[in-house]
Amino acid sequence: MAEEIRAEMVANVWKVVVAAGDSVEEGDTLVILESMKMEIPVVAEVDGVVAQMAVNEGDVVQEGDLIAVIED
């Protein structure tokens, strides 16, 4: 089963921490967003393997945009 990780706010993608194929555990940071000079980590909600990263550093995400897909 795949878990989609989506942006909760409009922000810039400041840093991408993981890549497709990486194993992650619940709570691991996937990307760090920047909004109004605050850094907001986006974390894995489940254990699994990153099947897809839908963002790159420097991208702007809108609320609800896909950030990553994690498969168990």
NORGI-V256202 format. One record per residue. RES is the residue in three letters. SS is DSSP state (A for helix, B for strand, O for the rest). BURIAL is + if it has 16 or more other C-alpha atoms within 10 Angstrom, else -. Layout:
res: (RES;RES)
ss: (SS;SS)
burial: (BURIAL;BURIAL)
//
This chain:
res: (MET;ALA;GLU;GLU;ILE;ARG;ALA;GLU;MET;VAL;ALA;ASN;VAL;TRP;LYS;VAL;VAL;VAL;ALA;ALA;GLY;ASP;SER;VAL;GLU;GLU;GLY;ASP;THR;LEU;VAL;ILE;LEU;GLU;SER;MET;LYS;MET;GLU;ILE;PRO;VAL;VAL;ALA;GLU;VAL;ASP;GLY;VAL;VAL;ALA;GLN;MET;ALA;VAL;ASN;GLU;GLY;ASP;VAL;VAL;GLN;GLU;GLY;ASP;LEU;ILE;ALA;VAL;ILE;GLU;ASP)
ss: (O;B;B;B;B;B;O;O;O;O;B;B;B;B;B;B;O;O;O;O;O;O;B;B;O;O;O;O;B;B;B;B;B;B;B;O;O;B;B;B;B;B;B;O;O;O;O;B;B;B;B;B;B;O;O;O;O;O;O;B;B;O;O;O;O;B;B;B;B;B;B;O)
burial: (-;-;+;+;+;+;+;-;-;-;+;+;+;+;+;+;-;+;-;-;-;-;+;+;-;-;-;+;+;+;+;+;+;+;-;-;-;-;-;+;+;+;+;+;+;+;+;+;+;+;+;+;+;-;+;-;-;-;-;+;+;-;-;-;+;+;+;+;+;+;+;-)
//
